[in-house]
């Protein structure tokens, strides 16, 4: 085996002495790699997360970052030719020239510089399952609870701005107010850091779709779930009368559309500017806002997210709620543990591309062993963590060849951001080809005196018992994505009801990921890396039908996902689709839509208030578990029960916390309340009318053998009241809100 140990003595162009090396400890991993690339030859560092596009060959110039500065922030940024984009206390969002990153890190006033890649992306009966029908169909709740006067923000990729579901139900009033397109090349006279925005019906319909709208359609689907009117279909979104504000951000799927000179402008920091854009619009029109974000990236122990989460906390507050998807990594092992006293733990690594990565956390020195199995010969790399700590920048890189295939193992050491007594080692193995095929590759963590955890961030853990049956460690936990892992972001997992659909061609398509509201296996599982319970709540996410982009359909008529369209229809001379999709990306806008209805009832709800409502009112589908837990959080969201809680009626003596299933209660045109039974009652029952504060105002006894009755409440002032029906069966007992 041919092997060369590469110790990277990286020296900046502008620094010649070892004492003036950039302070890499202030930088997140991505920024260290960016600086490494800028300082070393392209060949030496090509394996390091090089952008997967060669559309342009221009030089990368700047990166959008969070930066914490103790004092004189504006002066520090100006001296280093940085553009200040936003500021929250001592944390700035700034565009930093890469060739100034090292110098900036040496300034003692600069405490931390952070950036990470932007994220990956990971309805008919849905409203029924989350008990939203009473909120806007006249069955119980006042018609006002439809999301009206609330801003629904969605940041995603692939928007079709012309889909009729983004009008009102009559397709006469357009509801999208504005969109900031991060990757639009139409930047002439734009004041935005990247891209430009489009404002007003005429301009939005003229541009027709986000810049990536010919290739992507994810955002069209999620927006339809959150806020679509349904347009002559049963596929209506949860908050179907809300106003809409969009950000078309950049994900890994968009890299082929982005000039390589600009690729590092699209980071968590740019996403934070997108959230700010939506909240700022809501504030400008005096309306509360909830944002649905169906994207995410793995957590980490370095602390990429420390400043990110601080910015999110600054953006959120009364009437500012952020909802994000848990992720779709629950199907596969993503974590394993080697307990104290055990000699060895490990598994085999596999990837659909050229690399696998993860983080090793340990309280003691261990050996990290990588083995490549090739034709009966085992090529082994063995390194002790103490050796890594002694290397410059605590980074170990080993390059070796197996039958002319180059492998690179890169391990970087740093203290855990959650507990400095524990050391973490970011582990990356890269093959010049598909990793784990045909050669098998294993990772082993060795050391009886150490308690060790391994957290996968990319690739798969796949046991190979025919090679080594001892290497089969792995659990399907600890895979919640960021920013859903942030304490004040509402993290959403997915449940299943429908097991398949019949598509527009009459072909049945099966996708059985669970029924009856049980968690779908793909839905990511907690706890977070610092031990908190996530997700917070779950909602239907499997086989959800919503809007799809007409431009994507036109550009990809034979794509596999088009076979999941349930209907094609025409509107204004174009062909549109209703499509079926699956993932926590779909459950997240369900929860965002529910919160929009709650914000309509109380526009000043804070993230903490919303979590309180979720904790008190969610449906606990799996009775074998205690709640909250790392699979369901507090359970499946219940829109109606949540509204009762927001309005202060939950827990009032005499008022049920659920709708009666076999009784319809509606206000009549002449100011009375009509009560209609699904079947003839055999015994008398009572009807009581309460104020939402809990005061009993009226009580009526209704004789048996009447399918429908009206109760006279015309002397009550106009307002919202609780009507309680006390039949003898659970189906005829429950409460309803009515507006009189």
N, C-alpha and C positions, 0 to 999 in steps of 0.2 A: 504494500500500500504506500502510495506516494503522499506525503503530508508536509505542509508548511505552516508553522505557527506564525500568524501575522499579529504583531503588536503595533497598534496604530498610534504612532507618536505624531499627533495632528498639531501642526503649527500654523496659526493664522498668517495671512499675507501681511497683516498689519502688526503682528506681534512676533518678536524674535526670541524672547527669553522664556524659559519654562515657568517662571513665576508669573508671567503675564498670560498664561493660557486662559482661554475663556472659562468662566466659572460654570461648568456644565451642570453643577448641582442646582443652579437656579432655573435650568431649562427642563421642559418636558422632553420625553424621549424623541418625539417627532422633531422638535427644534434642534436637539443634539445631532440628529441624523442629517437635518438640513445643513447645519454648519459643517458637519463632516464632509458632506458632498461638495460643499463650496470650497473646502480646503484641500481635499484629496482628489486624485484623478478619478474620472468617471469609471474607468475600468476597475479600480480598486474597490469602489463602493457601489457598484451596479446592483448588487443583490439587495440593497437596503431600500425597500419600499419605493423603488423608482416608479413614477407615474406610468400607468399602463396605457399610454398613448404616444404615438410618434407623429401625430398630425402636424405638429410644429416643432421646430428645433431651436427656438429662441431660448435665451438664458433666463432661468428663474430669478426674479428680482426682489420680491418682497413677500412677507407672510403675515396674514391677519392673526393677531395674538391678543391674549389678555396679558397685562403687565401690572404688577403691584409696585408702586413707588412711594417711599416713605415721605418724601417732601420734594418740592420744586418739580412736580411732575411735568408740567408744560415745558419747563426749561430742559429737562432731561430728554424729552422726546424731540424737541426742536434741535438740540445739539447733535442728535443722532439721525436727523433727517427723517423722523417718523411722522406719520400722519395720525393725529388723534381723531378717532371716530366716535367715541362716546366715553363718558366718565361716570363712575359710581363710587363716591368717596375716594379711596386711594387706589382703586382698581380702574385701569383704563383699557379700552379696546383700541388698538392701534395697528397700523400697517407699518411693519418694520422691515427696512432693507436687510436682506440676508447678510450682506457684507458688513453690516454694523452690529449684528447680533452679538458677536464676541465682545466687542468694545462695550456695548450696552450692559452685558452681564458683569463687567468689571466695575461698573459704577456702584458704590456702596449704597446709594439711595434706591437702587433697583433690587427688590426683594425676591421677585419671582417672575418668570416669563413662561407662558403656557399656551400651547396650541396643540390640537390634534386633528386628524382627518375628519372631514364631515362624514355624515352617517351613511349606512346602507338602509334600504327600505325592507326593511323586512315587512228601507229594505223590508220588504214584505212582512214576514212573521217576526222579525227582530223586535219591533216595538211591542208586540204582544208578550214576548218572553221576558222583557224587562219592565212589564207593567206600565207602559207608556200610553197605551190607547186611551185611558181615561183622561189623559192630559190634554188631548186636542181633538178628540172625535165626539165630544158632547156626551160621553158616557161618564158622567160623574164630575170631572173637573171643569172649571170655567174655560171657555174657548180661549181666553187670554194666554193660557200656558202652552204656547206653540213656539217659543223662542223669539217672539216679536219684541223689538226694541233691545235685543241683545246682539252683540257682534260675535259671529262664529269665525274664528281665525283658523286657517289651515296652512301649515307649511309642509310642502311635499314636492314631488316631481310629476310632470306630465299632466297638466291641466288642459282640458277642452273647455274654453270659456263660453262656447256657444251652445252647450248642451241644454235642452229645454228645462231640465230639472232645476237649473239655477235661476229660472224665472219663478214667479209665483205660480199657483196652481192653474191659473188661466193662461199662462204663458204670455202675459201682457206687461208685467212689471219685472224688470231685470234686477236681480238682487246682489250681484257682485259689485262692490263699490270701488275696489282698487286692487292692484296686484304689483308687487315688486318682483321682477324676474331677475334673479342673480346672474344668470349666464347670458342674458340678452346681449348681442353685440351692438345693438342700437343705442350707443352711449353718447351720441352727439347732444351736447347741452344737458347731459345728465349730471346731477349733483350727488349721485350715489357712489359709494365706494366701488361697487361692482354693479354691472347691469343698469337697469332703469326701471321706473315704475310706470304703470298705465292707470289712468284715473277716469272714471265716468263710463257710462254705457257705450257711447259712440266709440271711444278709444279702445275699450276692452274688446268689443265685438269686432272691431276692425283688425286688431292683432290676432284674434281668434283662438290662439293657444299659446301656452308657454313655449319658450324657444326649443325645449326638448320634447314638445308635444307630438311630434311625428314619430318619436321612438319610445316614448314613455306614456303611461296612462294611469299610473298608481294614484296620483292626486285626484283625478276625475272620480275614481271609485270611492276613495275615502271621504271626499267632500260630499258626494251624494249621500253617503250613510249619515253624515253629521247633519246636513242641512238641505238635501234635495227636496223639492216640492213633490216629486213623483211623476208629474206630467202624464196624466191619463194612464197611470199604472198603479199597481199596489206597492211599488218600490220607493216609498217615501222615506226621507230621512227623519231623524228624531226631532230636530229643531227646525222644522220646515218653513217657518216664517222669519227666521233670523236674518240679519244682514250678514254679508260675507266679505271678508278681507283675506287676501291670499299672499303668500310668499312662495315663489317657485325657487327653491334653493338648489344646491348642487350636491349630488351624491356620487358614490363611486360609479354608478351606472351612467353618469353624465360625462365622465372623463374624456371620452372621444370627442366631445363637443367643445372642450375647453383648451385654449392655447396653453401649451406647457409653461409659458412665461407667467401665466396667471394661476396655475393650479394650486399654489399654496395660499392663495387669497381665500380659499374656500375651506374654512375650519369651523370648529365649535364657536369661535368668536364671531364669525360671519353669521352663523345661525342665531347667535344671541342678538345681533343687530336685526335679524328678521323678526324675532319675537318682539323686540322693541318697536319695530315698525307697525306691527299689528296693534299692540297695546296703545301706542301713540295715536293711531287712527281712532280707536274706540274712545279714548279720552277727548279727542277733538270734537266728537259728536255727542259726548256726554252719555255714553252707554257702557254697560258692563261688558266684559269680554272673556271668553274661554277659547283657548287655542288647542287644537288637536294636532299632535306630532307623531306620526306613525313611522318613525325612524329611530335608529339607535346604534351604538357601538359598545364593545365590551367594556366592563369596568377595569380598574387597574389599581395597583398599590403604590404607583409612583405619585399619583395625585394630579393627573392631567386635569381633573375636574374641580379642583379646589376653588380656583378663581371663577370657573364656569358656574358652579353652583352658587357662589356668592353673588354673581351677576343675576342669576335667575331669581334668587331671593329678593334682590333689589327690584326686579321687574314685577314680581308677583305681590299681591296684597289685596285689599278690598276691591272686588269686582275685576280682578286680574287672576285668572286660573289657567294653569298649564297642565295638560294631560298628555302622557306619552306611553308608547307601547312597551310591554315587558320584553318582547323579543320572541323568536320562534326557535329557540335552541333546546327546548325541553325533551326532544325525542332522543337525544344522544348524550352519552356520558361527557361531562364537562369538568369534572373535579375528581381527584382522589386524594386519600389521606394515608400517610404512613405514621402510625402511632409510635410513641416512645416505647422502646424495647423490641420493636420489630426491625429486622435487618434491612429489608428491601421492599419497595413498592414500585410498580411501573405498569406500562402498557405499550402497545404498538401504536405508531403514528401513521396516519394516512391523510392525504389531501387530494382534492380534485385539481389542484394546481401545483405550484412548485415549492410550497413551504407550509410548515406548521409552527405554531408559537403558543406560548403559555407563560405563566409566572409561577415560580417555585418560592414558597415562603417557609422559612425554617428558623428555629430558635437555637440552632447549633450547626457547626460545620458538618457538611455531608459530601459524599462523592456523587457527581452527576455523570452517569455513564450513557453514552449513545452507541448503539450497535447497528451496523448495516449488515444484513444477511444476504450473501450473494454466492450462489452456487456452492453451498456447503461451507463457505469461508465466512467467518465473522470478523468484520473490521470494526474496531472499538476505539472510541475516544473516551478517556476517563480524566476528569479534572476535579480537584477538590475546591470547595468554595473559598478556602483560605488563600489559594493561589490566585483566584480571580480578584480578591480584594487587594492583593499586592500589585496588580498591574495598573498602569496609567489609566485613569478614568474608570478603574474597576471594570474593565471590559476585556473579555477573552474572545478571540476569534481564531478558529481553527479551520483551515481549508485542506481537504483531502480528496483523493480520486479513487473511485471503485470502477474498474473496467472502463476508464475514460469518462465516467460520469463524475462531475465535480459536485461535492457536498461542502456546505459551509455551516458550521455551528457557531453561533454568536450568543454569548451570555453576558448580560450587563447587571451589575450588582448595585443595590441601593437600599437604604433603610425603609421599612414600611411607613407610609404616611399616616397609618392608624396607630402604630406602635413601634417606636424607634428601636426597641430592644429586639425586634425581629427583622431579619434581613430578607430581602426579596431579590430574585434573580430572573430577569426576563430572558427566556430561552427561545431562540429561533433556530430552526434548521431549514436550510434551503437546498434543493436539488436542482440541477440543471435538467429538468424534466418533471414528470409527475412524482411527487414524494410518496414513497410506500408502494410503488408499483413500477416494474416487477419486483425490485428488491424490497425486502421488508426492513423497517426501521423501528427500533424500540428505544424508549427512554426509561432509565432506571434511576431511582433515588435511593442512596445507600447510606446507612448510618444508624446503628442501634440506639445511640444516645440522643437522637434528634426527633422532634415532633415536626412533621413536614406536610405541607399542603401543596397540591398542584392545581392550578386554575387554567384551563384551556382557553385560549383566545381565538385561535384559528385552527382549521383542520379537524381531525377526528381521532378519538381513542378507540381502537378496534383490536380486541383480543385475537391472538393467533395461537390457539392451544396446540396446534400441530408443530409449532416451532418452540414455544416455551409456555407451558400451561400456568406457570407461576405469575406471568405478567398479564393480569386480567383485572386490575384495579380500575374503578370508575363508577361514579354516581351521576345521575341526571339532575344535579342541583347546582346552585351558585352560578346561574347563567343569566340573571337579569341584566338588561342593557342600560346604558347611560344615554340620556339624562333621566330615564324613568327611575333610576336608582337614587336620584336626589331626594332628600328628606321631604321637601315641600311640593314635589311634582307628583301628581296622581298617576300611579303606575297601574297599567291595565293588562290583565291576562285574558285568555279566550276560553269560551265554552262551546259545546256543540249541541245541535238539535237535528238539523237536516243531514241526511247521509248521502245525498246525491241530488241531481237535477236532470230534467229533460231539456236538452238544448234546442235552439231554434230550428234545427234540422230534424227534430223528433228523436234524437239519439239520447238514451239514458247514460249519464255520466256518474259513476260512483266515486265517492270520497268520504268514507266512513271514518270520522274522527270523533265519534261519541254522540250520544243522544241524551235527552232529558236534562240538559244543562250541566252535565258532567264536564269537568275540565278537559279540553283537548290536549292530547299528549305533547304536541309541539310547543305548547305555551310555556314560556320560560319560567323558571322556578327560583325562588330565593334560597337562602337569605342573601343579602348584599354582602360585599366583601368585608364590611365592618360589622356584620352580624345583625342587621335590621331586617324585619319581616317585610318582604315585597313578594308579589304584587300587593297593591292596596285593595283592588276590587277586580272582578271579572265581568265579562259581557259576551254575548254571542259573537263568535269570530269565524266560524266554520261554514263554508258554502253560503256566504252572504251575497245577496243580489243587489247590485247598485249600478250606477251610471258608468259607461265606458266611453273613451274618446273616439269620436267619429274620425279624427285625423289619424289616430293609431290604426283603426279599422281599415281606413282607406289605404294606408301605407303598408299594412301587414295583414292582408285578407286571409292568408293561410297559416298564420301563427297559431301555435298550440293553444294559447289562452283564448283565442277567438272561438274555439270549439266549446268553450264554457259560456258563451253568450246564450241567454235564454230567449232573447227577442231582438229583432232588428226592426226599426221603424224610421219613417221619414219626418223631417221637420225643416222647414225653410229650404227645401231642395237638397238636404244632406241626409245621409243614412247614419242613424245613431244606434247604440246598443245598450241593453241591460245585460250585465255580465256577472258571473259568479266568481267570487274570490275567497281566499281563506288565509287567516293569520291574525296575530294580535294587531296588525295594521287595521283590520276591519273592526275589531272590538273597541279599539281606542276612540274612534269617532262616535260610537254608540254612547260611551260614557261622557264624552264631551257634549254631545247633544242633550243628554239628560241634565248635565250641570247647567247648560244654557237655560233649560226650563226652570231650574231652581234659581238661577240668577234673575230670571224675570220676576219671580216671586220675591226675591230679596237681592237687589243689585249690589249690596255691600258685602256679600259673602267673601270670606278670605279662604285661602287654601286650608287652613286649620278648621274653619267652619265646615267646609265641604267634607273633609276627612271625618269630622264628627257625625255628619249626616250619614255618610257611608257606613261608619262603624255601627250606627244605631238601627239602620233600616235595610241593610242588604239581605238578600235571600241566601240562606245557608243550605245549599242543595245537598251536599254530602253530610249526612247526619253522623257519620262515623268519626268526623274530625272535630277538634276544638278550633275556635276562631278567635283572632286572626291566625292564619297559618301561611306557610311558604308556597302553597299551591293556589289558594283562592283569595288570599288576603282576608277581607271581612265577608266575602261571598259575592253573589251576583247582584249588580245594581238593580234597585227597585225604584223606578221613577215616581210612581204614585206615592208610595210610602215616604220617599224622600221629600216630596212636596208637602205632605202632611207635617213632616218634621220641621221643614223650613218655615211653615206657617204656624208652628207652635202647637199643633193639635195632638201630636203623638204623646201617649201617656196620660191623656185626660180621661178621667173616669167616665165610663159609658160610651166612649168612642172607639170603634174598632180601627185597627191599623191596616185593614185590607178592604177591597171592594167586594160587595156581594156578587157572586157569580151568576145567580139566576134571577137577579132583579135589576131592571133598568130604571134609573132615577134621573129625571130631566126637568129643568124649569120650563114652564109653559109660557106661551106668548102673553097671557093675561096676568102673569106675576105669581102664579101658584106653582106647586111642585107635583109633577106627574110620576106615579109609581106603577110599573108594569112588571108582572111576574111571568117567568117562563112556563110555569105550570100552576094550576089552581091551588091556592093555599087551603089547607083543610082545617086550620085553626086560626083564631084571631092573632094579630101581631101588632106591635107598637112601632110608631115612627116618631123620632125625636129630632128637633132642630136646635143646634148649638151655634153660638158665636165661635169664631176661630180661637178666641181666648179661653173657651171651655165652658162658658155660661150656658145653662140649659134655658132655652127661650120658649119652646113649645113641645108638647107631647100629645100624640094622637093614638087612639086605639082603633084599629081597622078590622072590621068583621071578616070572617072567613068567606070563601067561595066568591071572591072577586079577583078577576085577572088584572084589573087596573083600577086605580083610584087617584084622586087629586086631593092634596091638602092645602088649605088656604093660609098663606103666609103674606098676604098682600099688605098687611099693616107694618111689616118689618121694613126698615130703611134699606136702600140699595146697598149691596155689598156681597161679600163671600161668606157662606155659611156651611156648616157641616150637617148633613142629613144622615141620621143613623136609623137603619132598619133592623128590627129585632125579630126575625123569623125563628122558627124552631130548628132549622137545619143550618149547617155551615154555609150552604149555597145561598140561603136567604137571609144571612146575617152579615152586616158590614156597614161601612160608612162611605159617603160620597161628598165631595165638595161641589157646591153649586153657586153660581152668581145670580143674584136676584136683583 
